[in-house]
Amino acid sequence: MTPPLSYGRMWAEAQGALDELLEDEAPTVQPPPQKDHLQVFQTLASFYLRYLQIFRALEAVYDQLVHPQKRRTVRHVLEGVMGRLLELKNDMVDLEASEFHYFDDMLQDLKMTPEDLEVPIPRYFVRERMKVLKQREKMLAHILAKREHAVEFLMVPVQTMSMERAVRVLQVSERARQGRLRAHFMKQITEQERRRRSHEGCGPCMPHPQLAATLIQKVWRGYRQRKKTSKERLDEMIFLGMVTPRPPVSSPAEKRAWQAERSRRQVQEQHEAEYQQALVNLKESVRSVDGPDIKATLQDQIRQWFLECRDATGSFPDFPSVEDGGSASIFAEKTPEQVAAELAAKQEEKEEKKKKKSKGKPDKRAGKDRKEKKKEKKRGEYILFCVCVCVCVCVCAEVWQARDECYNFPQRFDPQLVREEKRQEVEEEIRLQVSTTHCPRQSITHRRLGDALHPTLVPRRTIESLYEELAMEGVLVRTMNIKMSEYLGEYSYLATSLRQRAVEPMPSLSDVRQLVTLYGVLPLGSQSVHERGPLIRSLLLAGPTGVGKKTLLHALCTETGANLFQLSRANLVGKYPGRSGVQLLLHMVFKVARQLQPSVIWIEDAEKTFYKKVPKQEKELEPRRLKRDLPKMVKSIKAEDRILLVGTSCRPFDADHRALCKVYRKIVLIPRPDYASRLKLLMTRGAQLGPTLDLSSLAKVTDGYTPGHILRVAQSVLSVRRLSEQVRRPLTAVEFLQPLARQDPVYKEEEEAFKAWYSRTPLGKRRARANASNLAAMPRTRKKKSGKDLKNRRQERVKNGTRDRRKKTK
């Protein structure tokens, strides 16, 4: 728990680390390009890990600072760091041709632990939208209650029972009742008999006091020694790592720290309300006091610009249009000749574009130029993200680093900064007013354009009515309250050594959790990151039944406060029939998803939408209804739309491979858990750990079982009654074996089928080629034969008579 007074120091340290990192990323003297594959990856990995450390520090700072203007500055830097983190991840994926990366050697150099690789989820994603989320939850609960009430009238009536069956049920119930009464009566008789015998055994004579004291000492010393021995054995097992120590109870200091965090959040809300009120009041003050002077100054500048242009060119120029910047181009620090030249150049560009449109089809060279321009634009977006971080860092240094705040101990807003900000807004508003007075055609054009577009923006139905219809039809569903941290998994410690030997390791559950956080939570939670970062429209979670695909989906919605639309095959049976019905459904879903973003669209059993051949038993369900229209709708998702299509599949190899990979560009293969993850799953189910519960052996026995299997076994064994008896009767590993034997594990053939399917994905093919090239580049060393091997071979030759045949030939 971080002390409250250290958050300013944490911000300064994170700012200094970010300055150093930006200098290393973009040095003044450019080094020669790196050609070694491993060296390039280590450079990207070091940048990624350093950004991750800065991200964690800035998130803690933003969560606890109470100054409203400082929090906005920190948030800009935080979003820039998140976007840069996603860009580096994208670069590593392109370089390594793999979604999973391992940094064992880098962790040692940076003095980090595997826990530091966990991608933090900013808490403001949900906290700052809490009021909206509560209202939406209340509205959804009201709609679902209406739906349940309507379903009650459509329920099938209960079937009547025959007379013979009714008599048989009554007989069984009555015999069971009599049996329970008889057992209770016999128990009372047995207890009375035991008490009677105990009273008869006690004679009138009492034992000698010395003998009684000896017996008491014997019992007490035996109890004390057994307790001491048990404690020493438990300490030794904990020291050896065979038993996990019990979690420590929260200390009073930690409780006070948590209470201080809650109180600081209340102060945050108070200071934010004061800041929002000051924005309105100070803007009105600036408009009333400084507005007339600003207007007069702008009019003089425009008048002076017209005169200078007339003196330079001999005639009055046309007023700049809205596309050319309007009067803002006049107020820029440029000479009249430069402004005139820029306007003439823009006019020439417009004429050239019109000529190109009037021509026929473009040639192949034009298509190549278009592709190169797209690539340059993408590179420019990435550079813009890095530049955005640099600009935010410079603003922090200029505004807050040398600012004297000794008078502002409560950390309220700074009125001077608010006044400067609102002065710029008022100046921009007055500039537009002055521009319309000098160029009335501009306002007329805007008005006509607005009148033309206004009817198309007004929908025929309100968003509330569409929201209610989707909820009543069961398309808009309620998410389960699951945190991403509840998806348990341990770090993979053997992956780096396996990859160095050109063997592709299976990812751990911890790697999967980090990947879903990067690809799903961060872009959906931040509008800035989604707009300027790498665009991810769809995500496919593939793996055996029970690996936690639905858990990850609901955790994704919970951490971002996203709406969940379910377009699964089973959920759409009998709803919106025909091709027009499907188009209407998708139009409604995407319209509501855009208006109430962030939103997640979920398709369970995603492989059935792209069946190669529909099975006979599923033809009535029409599993391929969305196959034609879904790719078009996914392609329509733009950078400003925080919408993510998530598919879950337990048999992806049944689908048309090309069509599936065309819709889901990001594919995450979730394997069965390894030993470390299984051990962590078994430790966190409410059981009291002790010497009798051998979790290590139990984790070894559960090899091949998924987290869903382990959870069901734990729920069946660790009942409320069994948990209450742990002190008197400790748990043993044998109790878990019988419920575990009833589960069907993931066999090796099924796991190999998933591996073979993933190797045929675009990224899997690239990774296979990379592994083949790495294996070919590895030096081949011949194994030197030992003297023992030579002796054994000589004995075999003698036994087979080869030496005799050689002598005869000689």
MOGIUR-V926278 format. One record per residue. N is the residue number from 1. OMEGA is omega in degrees with one decimal (* if undefined). Layout:
n | omega
N | OMEGA
N | OMEGA
This chain:
n | omega
1 | -175.8
2 | 177.7
3 | -176.1
4 | -175.5
5 | -175.2
6 | -177.8
7 | 174.0
8 | 177.0
9 | 176.9
10 | 178.6
11 | 179.9
12 | 179.2
13 | 177.9
14 | 178.2
15 | 177.5
16 | 177.6
17 | 178.2
18 | 175.4
19 | 179.4
20 | -179.1
21 | 178.6
22 | 175.4
23 | 177.6
24 | -180.0
25 | -178.4
26 | -179.5
27 | 179.8
28 | 176.5
29 | -176.2
30 | 177.2
31 | 176.6
32 | -178.5
33 | -179.8
34 | -179.1
35 | 179.9
36 | -177.3
37 | -178.1
38 | -179.5
39 | 178.0
40 | 179.9
41 | 179.0
42 | 176.8
43 | 178.6
44 | -179.0
45 | 178.6
46 | 176.3
47 | -179.0
48 | -177.9
49 | 178.8
50 | 174.9
51 | 179.7
52 | 177.1
53 | 179.4
54 | 178.0
55 | -179.4
56 | -179.9
57 | -178.8
58 | 178.4
59 | 177.2
60 | 179.4
61 | -178.6
62 | -178.4
63 | -172.0
64 | 176.0
65 | -179.2
66 | 178.4
67 | -173.0
68 | -178.5
69 | 175.2
70 | 179.8
71 | 178.0
72 | 177.7
73 | 179.2
74 | -179.0
75 | 177.0
76 | 178.9
77 | -178.4
78 | 178.6
79 | 175.1
80 | 178.5
81 | 177.3
82 | 179.2
83 | 178.7
84 | 177.6
85 | 177.9
86 | 177.6
87 | 178.7
88 | 176.3
89 | 178.4
90 | 177.7
91 | 179.2
92 | 177.2
93 | 177.7
94 | -178.1
95 | -174.3
96 | -177.0
97 | 179.4
98 | 178.1
99 | -174.6
100 | -179.0
101 | -173.3
102 | -169.9
103 | -176.3
104 | -178.3
105 | 178.9
106 | 178.5
107 | 178.4
108 | -179.4
109 | -177.9
110 | 178.8
111 | 178.6
112 | 177.0
113 | 176.6
114 | 177.5
115 | 179.4
116 | 177.4
117 | -179.7
118 | -179.0
119 | -179.0
120 | 177.5
121 | -179.2
122 | -177.0
123 | -178.8
124 | 176.9
125 | -178.0
126 | -172.4
127 | -177.8
128 | 177.1
129 | -172.7
130 | -179.2
131 | 179.3
132 | -178.7
133 | 178.2
134 | 177.5
135 | 179.2
136 | 178.0
137 | 178.4
138 | 179.3
139 | 179.8
140 | 178.0
141 | 178.9
142 | -179.5
143 | -179.6
144 | 176.2
145 | 176.0
146 | -180.0
147 | 178.7
148 | 178.4
149 | 179.2
150 | -179.2
151 | -178.7
152 | -179.9
153 | -178.0
154 | -177.2
155 | 179.3
156 | 179.3
157 | -177.6
158 | 179.9
159 | 178.8
160 | -177.9
161 | 179.4
162 | -178.0
163 | -179.3
164 | -179.9
165 | 179.6
166 | 178.3
167 | -178.8
168 | 178.5
169 | 178.9
170 | 178.5
171 | 179.6
172 | -179.3
173 | -178.0
174 | 177.7
175 | 177.4
176 | 179.0
177 | 179.0
178 | 178.0
179 | 178.3
180 | 178.4
181 | -179.7
182 | 179.1
183 | 178.7
184 | 179.4
185 | 179.0
186 | 177.8
187 | 177.8
188 | 179.2
189 | 179.3
190 | -179.8
191 | 177.7
192 | 178.8
193 | 179.2
194 | 179.0
195 | -179.5
196 | 179.5
197 | 179.5
198 | 177.4
199 | 178.8
200 | -179.0
201 | -178.2
202 | 179.1
203 | 179.5
204 | -176.4
205 | 179.5
206 | 178.8
207 | 179.2
208 | -178.7
209 | -179.5
210 | 177.7
211 | 178.3
212 | 178.5
213 | 179.4
214 | 179.0
215 | 179.0
216 | 178.4
217 | -179.4
218 | -179.7
219 | -177.4
220 | -179.9
221 | 176.7
222 | 179.2
223 | -178.1
224 | -178.7
225 | 177.6
226 | 178.4
227 | 178.7
228 | 179.3
229 | 179.1
230 | 179.8
231 | 178.5
232 | 179.0
233 | 179.1
234 | 177.6
235 | 179.5
236 | 178.5
237 | 176.9
238 | 179.3
239 | 179.9
240 | -179.4
241 | 179.8
242 | 179.7
243 | 178.8
244 | 179.1
245 | 179.1
246 | 179.8
247 | -178.3
248 | 177.6
249 | -178.2
250 | -179.5
251 | 176.8
252 | 178.6
253 | 178.4
254 | 178.3
255 | 177.4
256 | 179.1
257 | 177.4
258 | 177.8
259 | 177.0
260 | 177.0
261 | 179.4
262 | 179.8
263 | 178.3
264 | 177.2
265 | 174.9
266 | 177.0
267 | 176.5
268 | -179.2
269 | 178.9
270 | -179.3
271 | 178.4
272 | 177.6
273 | 176.9
274 | -178.7
275 | 179.6
276 | 177.3
277 | 179.5
278 | 178.0
279 | -179.8
280 | -175.6
281 | -177.6
282 | 176.9
283 | 176.8
284 | 179.0
285 | 179.5
286 | -178.9
287 | -177.9
288 | -175.5
289 | -173.7
290 | -175.5
291 | -179.2
292 | 179.4
293 | 179.3
294 | -179.3
295 | 179.5
296 | 179.8
297 | 179.8
298 | 178.0
299 | 177.3
300 | 179.9
301 | 179.0
302 | 178.6
303 | 179.1
304 | 179.4
305 | 177.3
306 | -178.7
307 | 179.7
308 | 177.0
309 | 178.1
310 | 179.2
311 | -176.4
312 | -174.2
313 | 179.2
314 | 179.7
315 | 177.8
316 | -179.0
317 | 172.1
318 | 178.9
319 | -177.9
320 | 179.3
321 | -179.2
322 | 179.7
323 | -179.6
324 | 177.5
325 | 179.9
326 | -179.7
327 | 177.7
328 | 178.0
329 | 177.9
330 | -175.8
331 | 175.1
332 | -176.9
333 | 179.8
334 | 177.0
335 | 177.5
336 | 178.3
337 | 179.4
338 | 178.5
339 | 179.2
340 | 179.3
341 | 178.4
342 | 179.0
343 | 178.5
344 | 179.2
345 | 178.3
346 | 177.9
347 | 177.2
348 | 177.8
349 | 178.7
350 | 179.5
351 | 178.2
352 | 177.8
353 | 178.3
354 | 178.2
355 | 179.2
356 | 179.3
357 | -179.4
358 | 178.8
359 | -177.6
360 | -177.3
361 | 178.2
362 | -180.0
363 | -177.9
364 | -179.3
365 | 177.4
366 | 176.8
367 | 176.7
368 | 178.1
369 | 179.7
370 | 178.0
371 | 178.7
372 | 178.1
373 | 177.8
374 | 178.5
375 | 178.5
376 | 178.2
377 | 179.1
378 | 177.6
379 | 179.5
380 | 177.3
381 | 179.9
382 | 178.1
383 | 178.3
384 | 178.2
385 | 178.8
386 | 177.8
387 | 178.4
388 | 177.1
389 | 179.7
390 | 180.0
391 | 179.3
392 | 178.6
393 | 178.9
394 | 178.5
395 | 177.8
396 | -177.9
397 | -176.3
398 | -171.3
399 | -167.2
400 | -172.5
401 | -177.2
402 | -177.2
403 | -179.8
404 | -178.0
405 | -179.5
406 | 179.6
407 | -173.9
408 | -179.7
409 | 178.1
410 | 178.9
411 | 171.9
412 | -175.2
413 | -179.8
414 | -176.8
415 | -178.5
416 | 178.7
417 | 178.0
418 | -179.2
419 | 178.5
420 | 179.4
421 | -178.3
422 | 176.0
423 | 177.3
424 | 178.5
425 | 179.7
426 | 178.5
427 | 178.0
428 | 178.3
429 | 179.6
430 | 177.8
431 | 177.7
432 | 177.9
433 | 179.4
434 | 179.8
435 | -179.5
436 | 177.9
437 | 178.8
438 | -180.0
439 | -177.6
440 | 179.3
441 | -179.4
442 | -179.2
443 | 179.1
444 | 179.6
445 | 179.2
446 | -176.8
447 | 179.3
448 | 179.3
449 | 178.5
450 | 178.6
451 | -179.0
452 | -176.1
453 | -171.9
454 | -177.9
455 | -179.3
456 | -179.8
457 | -179.4
458 | -179.0
459 | 177.4
460 | 178.5
461 | 179.8
462 | 178.1
463 | 179.8
464 | -179.8
465 | 176.9
466 | 178.7
467 | -179.1
468 | 179.7
469 | -180.0
470 | 177.7
471 | 179.2
472 | 179.0
473 | 179.3
474 | 177.6
475 | 175.1
476 | -172.6
477 | 178.5
478 | -179.6
479 | 174.6
480 | -177.5
481 | -178.6
482 | 176.4
483 | 178.7
484 | 178.8
485 | 178.3
486 | 174.0
487 | -169.1
488 | 177.4
489 | -176.3
490 | -179.7
491 | 179.1
492 | -174.7
493 | -178.0
494 | -172.3
495 | -177.3
496 | -179.8
497 | 177.2
498 | -179.5
499 | 176.6
500 | 177.3
501 | 177.9
502 | 175.1
503 | -177.0
504 | -178.6
505 | 173.4
506 | -178.2
507 | 175.8
508 | 179.3
509 | 175.8
510 | 177.3
511 | 178.9
512 | 179.7
513 | 178.4
514 | -178.2
515 | 178.2
516 | 176.4
517 | -178.9
518 | -173.8
519 | -175.5
520 | -170.8
521 | -175.4
522 | 178.3
523 | -179.9
524 | -177.0
525 | -176.1
526 | 177.9
527 | -179.9
528 | 179.9
529 | -178.3
530 | -177.3
531 | -172.5
532 | 179.5
533 | 175.5
534 | -175.2
535 | 178.0
536 | -177.7
537 | -172.6
538 | -177.8
539 | 179.3
540 | 176.1
541 | -176.5
542 | 179.1
543 | 179.7
544 | 178.7
545 | 175.8
546 | -178.7
547 | 174.4
548 | -179.8
549 | 178.9
550 | 177.2
551 | 177.5
552 | 179.4
553 | -178.6
554 | 175.7
555 | 176.9
556 | 178.7
557 | -178.9
558 | -176.1
559 | -179.5
560 | -176.4
561 | -174.7
562 | 170.1
563 | -178.8
564 | 176.9
565 | -177.8
566 | 179.3
567 | -179.7
568 | -177.8
569 | -177.4
570 | -177.9
571 | -176.3
572 | -178.8
573 | 178.7
574 | -178.1
575 | 177.6
576 | -175.5
577 | 176.3
578 | 179.7
579 | 178.9
580 | 177.9
581 | 177.6
582 | 178.8
583 | 177.5
584 | -179.7
585 | -179.4
586 | 177.8
587 | 179.2
588 | -177.4
589 | -177.2
590 | 177.2
591 | 177.8
592 | 180.0
593 | 178.9
594 | -178.1
595 | -176.3
596 | -179.1
597 | 6.0
598 | -178.3
599 | 177.5
600 | 177.0
601 | -171.6
602 | 174.1
603 | 176.7
604 | -174.6
605 | -174.4
606 | -178.2
607 | -176.5
608 | 174.7
609 | -177.0
610 | 177.5
611 | 169.8
612 | 177.7
613 | -175.9
614 | 175.8
615 | -177.1
616 | -176.7
617 | -178.4
618 | -177.5
619 | -180.0
620 | -178.6
621 | 179.7
622 | -176.8
623 | -176.8
624 | -178.9
625 | -174.0
626 | -171.6
627 | -174.9
628 | -172.7
629 | -175.9
630 | 179.0
631 | 179.2
632 | -178.7
633 | 178.0
634 | 179.9
635 | -179.5
636 | 178.6
637 | -177.9
638 | -176.2
639 | -178.8
640 | 179.3
641 | 177.5
642 | -179.6
643 | -179.8
644 | 174.0
645 | -179.0
646 | 175.3
647 | 175.4
648 | -175.3
649 | 174.2
650 | 175.2
651 | -176.9
652 | -178.7
653 | 175.5
654 | -174.4
655 | 171.3
656 | -168.5
657 | -176.1
658 | -178.9
659 | -179.9
660 | -178.9
661 | 177.7
662 | 179.6
663 | -177.2
664 | -177.3
665 | 177.5
666 | -177.5
667 | 179.5
668 | 178.0
669 | -177.7
670 | -178.2
671 | 171.5
672 | -173.8
673 | 175.5
674 | -174.8
675 | -177.1
676 | 179.5
677 | 178.1
678 | 178.3
679 | 178.6
680 | 177.2
681 | -178.9
682 | -176.8
683 | -169.4
684 | 179.1
685 | 174.7
686 | -179.2
687 | 175.9
688 | -175.3
689 | 179.6
690 | -177.7
691 | -177.4
692 | -178.8
693 | -177.9
694 | -177.8
695 | -179.7
696 | 177.9
697 | 179.3
698 | 176.3
699 | 177.4
700 | -178.6
701 | -176.4
702 | 177.5
703 | -178.0
704 | 179.8
705 | -177.6
706 | 175.3
707 | 176.9
708 | 176.2
709 | -178.1
710 | 179.1
711 | 179.1
712 | 178.2
713 | 179.8
714 | 179.3
715 | 179.6
716 | -178.5
717 | -173.9
718 | 174.7
719 | -179.2
720 | -179.7
721 | -178.8
722 | 178.5
723 | 178.9
724 | -179.1
725 | -174.5
726 | -178.4
727 | -178.8
728 | -177.7
729 | -176.2
730 | 179.4
731 | 175.2
732 | -178.6
733 | -177.6
734 | -178.2
735 | -177.6
736 | -171.3
737 | -177.3
738 | 174.9
739 | -179.9
740 | -179.1
741 | 179.5
742 | -178.6
743 | 176.9
744 | -177.4
745 | 173.9
746 | -177.1
747 | -176.2
748 | -179.7
749 | 178.8
750 | 178.1
751 | 177.5
752 | 176.7
753 | 176.7
754 | 178.8
755 | 179.4
756 | 177.4
757 | -177.9
758 | 179.0
759 | 177.8
760 | 173.7
761 | -179.2
762 | 179.7
763 | 177.8
764 | 176.9
765 | 178.6
766 | -179.9
767 | 178.6
768 | 177.2
769 | 178.5
770 | 177.9
771 | 179.4
772 | 178.7
773 | 177.5
774 | 179.5
775 | 178.4
776 | -179.7
777 | -179.6
778 | 179.7
779 | 179.5
780 | -179.8
781 | 177.5
782 | -179.7
783 | -179.3
784 | -177.3
785 | 179.4
786 | 179.2
787 | 179.9
788 | 178.8
789 | 179.3
790 | -179.8
791 | 178.7
792 | 178.9
793 | 179.3
794 | 178.7
795 | 178.5
796 | 179.6
797 | 178.5
798 | -178.6
799 | -178.1
800 | 178.2
801 | -178.7
802 | -178.9
803 | 179.6
804 | -179.5
805 | 178.4
806 | 179.3
807 | 179.6
808 | 178.9
809 | 176.5
810 | *
